[in-house]
Amino acid sequence: MPAKTPFYFVVGAEGRRQRFGVEPDGRVFRGDRDRGFKCERALGRDSQRLTDDPARLTWDLGLPGSPPTGRVPLNGYLPIVTTRWEAEGVRYEQIAFAFCVDDPAFESPIRGDDLVAAMVRVEMVNLSDSPRTMSLTIATFDDDNHESLGVDASSGDVAMLHNEVGLLRAVAEEYGEVRLDCQNGKIVCDALIEPGARQSVILKLPFLSPTDKELTNLLATRYDTALSSTISCWERRIADGAQIDTPEPLINDFYRAHLTHLLINHERHPASPSDHPCDIARVGSFSYAAYANESIMQITDLARRGYFSPAASGLETFLKYQGTVALPGDFDSKEGVFYGAGGYECGDYNQHHGWVLWGLGEFFFNSRDVEWLERASANIVSGCNWIVSQRRRTMCTGADGNRVLEYGFLPAGVLEDISDYRYWLSTNVFTWWGMDRAVNALKEINHPEAERLMTETESFKKDLVAGFTEAMVRSSVVRLRDGSAVPHVPAHQHQNGRSYGWIRDTLEGAIHLLRCGVVEPDSQLGTWIMKDYEDNLYISDQFGYTLEDEPKHWFSRGGFSMQPNLLCGPIPYLQRDEIKHFLRAYFNSFAVGVHSDTRMMTEHPLPQMGDWMGDHIKTSDESNSTYWLRLMFVYERNDELLLGFGIPRYWLAHGEAVSIKRAQTYFGEMSLEIESRADEGKIVARISPPTRNPPEKMLLRFRHATGKKLTGVEIDGTKWTDFDPESETVALPQMTVPTDVMALY
């Protein structure tokens, strides 16, 4: 992959809506009020101060403008960033993190509008062989205009930096022999440092000018104590949930870092009740709020990791505000619509409704929380009834007496970032998918409406298949790279051939028929769809990336879209048991998206691979990537549990070990550890099986590093004969305790 252009690192506190970005050059900025906060629709204790303060604020700390010599999260994954520069014989090191001013020890209940501050420590080291005067110049900019700062020294080693209207912008402390001087509205910090010696300055940057009580707490919070508490809190939160370990350190770090990203973006709504908290699953830290389809991706990831409480709080927002905001389309009602998020709703995507229904069903199947489902069941029924009533509006016949092409679809509405009113494929597929999942959850608790709604769900699927089959028949075929042609399923029924742009045909195209189960993934149509994506959509001047040297790069830079970790590209390959294709799609999407210096993933590697676009942390895209990683180890297929089905062969070279621990599945919590002793002719797996509601069948796959076939299997030391060398799978017996399975070669 091309070299990456670096972007900012995000620091924040769990559940709070005030977040900071730390740029590669050391500048610190706070979230943009006009883009990230809903002050008029989601009033909080900070709303008036946000309104009174400039929309944007940046702290320039005067660090070298050259690219850093090192930049990495603390421990490889914590939301604490260390950056180093060297310039003119001086090494600069910056450590930055965020803390809640009123709760620096992370012990109090979360309030989304708590004041947050960035803690920044800058250390200067004299690398030369003579004394050097070193300096930093601190300046602040509001809406790109330079503020005029002044210094108010207080008792002890503390100084407060205010702007011209008296708003506190920083507290400097523990600066020792560093002199602070006001020059032209900027604060110059300089010190004479002997060879090999070092000097540091600690800055506390409040998101907003604090109240008297907050100022007292801000002054009382010491750097070492806050750093220790922040490390302990995040390490504890990471340890609370599922763990994945592989031979790839970057993947391991990213999986851990992503949990902190989820919780930083998962902010408590200012109007949240105490009995059933409402959280906003923001899909970006600064600009993107609750795009419901993507919010569900991250809420579901939290549940799969075992963080059921924040996942439920994220769903609670959609339950509480159901029916409050209409979707743009030819709909006659908003009653029952899942879109509203207490002022944080974004995107207008018609697919939001189906995604929320799917998320509600998926939460139940992962948690089996019957009490929760019974409380949410009326909302689910109302959401399904909206689909039923809207579908009735398209059940018409044409002048020829035949059913119209969109018969039984939702009325025309908008697509993701596309405002055209059409009968979009992805909108209808996701709506059916969500309804089907939610109704199946109701069926599990014998809800009185489940049977009726299941009949409606089945009818909906039949209408979808009929509508898009006819649209495919009417649409032009598409040419593959080998010269053959295959049928094409258009982005909406009345489209003949390709639509315009990558969103319609690639991001929201026919691949979702496979992902959501409307079309069998391993069917002939499924094959045609995947070949079209690989040949015409992923690598394409109009629908994907243009490759200058295609013969050289088609494998390593293909198999993903321009939003590589949002589109479900790897999943159909796993459904088709095409593991090499699945792994290529996962690794290429990961490689093009991840930035190793921040352990964050860009939304769009654009305009070229290696560049970045979008709002970060882009937690929804990251959630998909970590889900695909999980699927290598644990894959639920209806009532079956498939283990180790997608693990890369090289991860099981002799001496390597992989594991997933405390993973939440449809059948309960489970763990899987695999150790390769391939040179000794064996690979050993230890399974701690799910026991809550055991699967009907469990299969374990051993993917030998060189592809050797199984010759024997032992379970807890006893010979076992139910295995298939060709598929490399072992059909496991029912088990309730940790069990060792040994593959022999």
BELUR-V579114 format. One record per residue. PHI is phi in whole degrees, -180 to 180 (NA if undefined). Layout:
<<PHI> <PHI>>
//
This chain:
<<NA> <-62> <-61> <-91> <-86> <-72> <-136> <-66> <-106> <-103> <-123> <-168> <-115> <-54> <81> <-97> <-93> <-97> <-129> <-122> <-113> <-116> <-75> <-59> <-92> <93> <-64> <-119> <-130> <-103> <-59> <-72> <-58> <-72> <-102> <-103> <-113> <-109> <-61> <-81> <-102> <-135> <-68> <-139> <-64> <-94> <-64> <-65> <-66> <-63> <-69> <-75> <-86> <-59> <-64> <-127> <-148> <-130> <-104> <-98> <-97> <72> <-79> <-56> <-83> <-74> <-59> <-66> <-84> <-163> <-155> <-163> <-66> <-60> <62> <91> <-153> <-80> <-80> <-137> <-109> <-113> <-130> <-128> <-135> <-131> <-154> <53> <78> <-124> <-104> <-110> <-132> <-117> <-118> <-136> <-156> <-121> <-146> <-84> <-60> <-86> <-149> <-65> <-91> <59> <-114> <-96> <-59> <-73> <-125> <-64> <-101> <-60> <-75> <-117> <-129> <-94> <-102> <-129> <-115> <-115> <-114> <-116> <-121> <-83> <-91> <-86> <-103> <-143> <-57> <-134> <-91> <-113> <-144> <-127> <-118> <-98> <-139> <-123> <-131> <-108> <50> <74> <-102> <-72> <-83> <-105> <-97> <-132> <-112> <-114> <-78> <-119> <-66> <79> <-89> <-138> <-138> <-110> <-109> <-112> <-89> <-67> <-105> <89> <-80> <-72> <-107> <-164> <-118> <-102> <-152> <52> <-98> <51> <-87> <-73> <-94> <-109> <-137> <-89> <-137> <55> <79> <-119> <-105> <-98> <-111> <-137> <-158> <-89> <-121> <-72> <-55> <78> <-88> <-140> <-146> <-135> <-132> <-110> <-121> <-110> <-111> <-72> <-59> <-131> <-61> <-78> <-73> <-60> <-65> <-64> <-64> <-59> <-68> <-63> <-67> <-80> <-83> <-95> <-58> <-61> <-67> <-65> <-63> <-62> <-65> <-66> <-62> <-62> <-62> <-70> <-62> <-66> <-65> <-64> <-68> <-68> <-118> <-61> <-127> <-129> <-129> <-135> <-73> <-104> <-58> <-64> <-66> <-61> <-62> <-64> <-61> <-71> <-61> <-61> <-62> <-66> <-63> <-58> <-74> <-68> <-84> <-93> <-99> <-73> <-65> <-58> <-96> <-65> <-74> <-80> <-77> <-130> <-58> <-112> <-112> <-100> <-83> <-65> <-98> <-153> <-76> <-122> <-113> <-88> <-101> <-93> <-82> <-55> <-60> <-80> <-58> <-65> <-58> <-82> <-61> <-67> <-64> <-59> <-65> <-63> <-84> <99> <-93> <-71> <-66> <-65> <-63> <-64> <-67> <-67> <-70> <-58> <-60> <-71> <-68> <-65> <-103> <-58> <80> <-89> <-132> <-83> <-89> <-73> <171> <-85> <-100> <-103> <-163> <-112> <-63> <92> <-73> <-94> <-159> <-56> <-140> <65> <96> <-97> <-65> <-143> <104> <63> <-66> <-64> <-72> <-52> <-59> <-65> <-62> <-66> <-59> <-62> <-63> <-65> <-65> <-64> <-61> <-64> <-67> <-81> <-100> <54> <-86> <-66> <-59> <-62> <-65> <-61> <-71> <-87> <-63> <-64> <-65> <-64> <-60> <-63> <-64> <-70> <-64> <-62> <-62> <-59> <-67> <-72> <-64> <-59> <-75> <-107> <-83> <-127> <-114> <-85> <-62> <-86> <86> <-92> <-62> <-67> <-61> <-94> <-54> <81> <-84> <-66> <-57> <-60> <-158> <-89> <-109> <-66> <62> <-124> <-92> <-65> <-84> <-142> <-92> <-69> <-59> <-66> <-57> <-72> <-65> <-66> <-66> <-63> <-57> <-66> <-62> <-60> <-68> <-67> <-68> <-63> <-66> <-60> <-61> <-64> <-106> <57> <-67> <-63> <-94> <-62> <-64> <-62> <-71> <-65> <-62> <-65> <-63> <-63> <-65> <-60> <-63> <-61> <-68> <-62> <-62> <-64> <-66> <-82> <-66> <-66> <-64> <-65> <-62> <-81> <-82> <-65> <-72> <-120> <-90> <-93> <-72> <-87> <95> <-78> <-126> <-133> <-62> <-125> <-94> <-75> <-70> <-149> <-63> <-94> <-94> <-106> <91> <-68> <-90> <-95> <87> <-77> <-67> <-64> <-91> <-100> <-63> <-117> <-92> <-69> <-59> <-71> <-61> <-79> <-55> <-94> <85> <-72> <-119> <-62> <-58> <-95> <-78> <-61> <-63> <-60> <-65> <-60> <-63> <-68> <-66> <-63> <-61> <-66> <-84> <-123> <-110> <-68> <-109> <-168> <-68> <-105> <-113> <-158> <-96> <-94> <-105> <-67> <-120> <-62> <-58> <-80> <-111> <-59> <-78> <-82> <-123> <-118> <86> <-151> <-97> <-76> <-125> <-64> <-108> <-102> <-65> <-81> <-46> <-70> <-64> <-58> <-67> <-66> <-60> <-88> <57> <-102> <-69> <-61> <-66> <-58> <-69> <-60> <-64> <-65> <-65> <-66> <-65> <-64> <-65> <-77> <-94> <-77> <-114> <-67> <-75> <-120> <57> <-118> <-121> <-77> <-72> <-128> <-76> <-140> <-75> <-129> <-56> <104> <-88> <-142> <-148> <111> <-101> <-130> <-75> <-92> <-71> <-69> <-64> <-61> <-62> <-64> <-62> <-71> <-66> <-63> <-62> <-58> <-64> <-61> <-97> <-134> <-139> <-88> <-125> <57> <-96> <-106> <-118> <-105> <-113> <68> <-70> <-120> <-70> <-60> <-60> <-68> <-71> <-115> <-67> <-52> <90> <-87> <-143> <-133> <-161> <-131> <-127> <57> <-76> <-90> <-127> <-63> <-114> <120> <-78> <-152> <-137> <-141> <-125> <-129> <-123> <-96> <-124> <-59> <-67> <-98> <81> <-153> <-132> <-117> <-117> <-116> <-113> <-102> <-76> <-74> <-124> <-62> <-143> <-56> <-69> <-68> <-150> <-126> <-119> <-118> <-108> <-110> <-98> <-57> <-57> <-107> <81> <-62> <-89> <-61> <-115> <-171> <-142> <-126> <-117> <51> <85> <-108> <-59> <-132> <-108> <-88> <-145> <-127> <-61> <-68> <-91> <63> <-114> <-121> <-82> <-88> <-75> <-63> <-141> <-126> <-132> <-53> <-136> <-97> <-123> <-113> <-94> <-113> <-133>>
//
